[in-house]
């Protein structure tokens, strides 16, 4: 890779044509919303008819992200269950004539497949820095977004023209 002053990459060198990976920190306790988050992870609280984390994953997949890592901790199995395919449930819903619900369950599983969701287990609530440190180190060729449930941020200036979703474009414009 070409380098600028003092052997550091220039801004242009650091611009990746497309970011395809994302890390979502979801291992926290949800302290501000206790006792509600004692039983339901904050990321699974509904906004409209979907959990917050599903909105985040949808936005990432719609923006071209193809590799999503969700960093979880103990007590967050609801997140994994939400995105996991459930053929038995789909079959039961179809038998009961609830085809729209069956299709919705299948759609979430397909979303997880498109985003190639993997999970990283974090032992203990150490803040959002730990998931980033545990994810593979970003480089000029290996970039990723670190996405909170309501915001997205990235370690270097991304290429806004590679995004399709308007909210990402707006975020890029405000960041640049």
HELIX and SHEET records of a PDB file:
HELIX    1   1 UNK A    5  UNK A    7  5                                   3    
HELIX    2   2 UNK A   11  UNK A   14  1                                   4    
HELIX    3   3 UNK A   31  UNK A   33  5                                   3    
HELIX    4   4 UNK A   36  UNK A   39  1                                   4    
HELIX    5   5 UNK A   42  UNK A   44  5                                   3    
HELIX    6   6 UNK A   52  UNK A   62  1                                  11    
HELIX    7   7 UNK A   77  UNK A   83  1                                   7    
HELIX    8   8 UNK A   87  UNK A   95  1                                   9    
HELIX    9   9 UNK A   99  UNK A  114  1                                  16    
HELIX   10  10 UNK A  128  UNK A  134  1                                   7    
HELIX   11  11 UNK A  160  UNK A  162  5                                   3    
HELIX   12  12 UNK A  166  UNK A  175  1                                  10    
SHEET    1   A 5 UNK A 117  UNK A 121  0                                        
SHEET    2   A 5 UNK A  67  UNK A  72  1                                        
SHEET    3   A 5 UNK A  21  UNK A  25  1                                        
SHEET    4   A 5 UNK A 144  UNK A 147  1                                        
SHEET    5   A 5 UNK A 152  UNK A 154 -1                                        
SHEET    1   B 2 UNK A  46  UNK A  47  0                                        
SHEET    2   B 2 UNK A  50  UNK A  51 -1                                        
END                                                                             
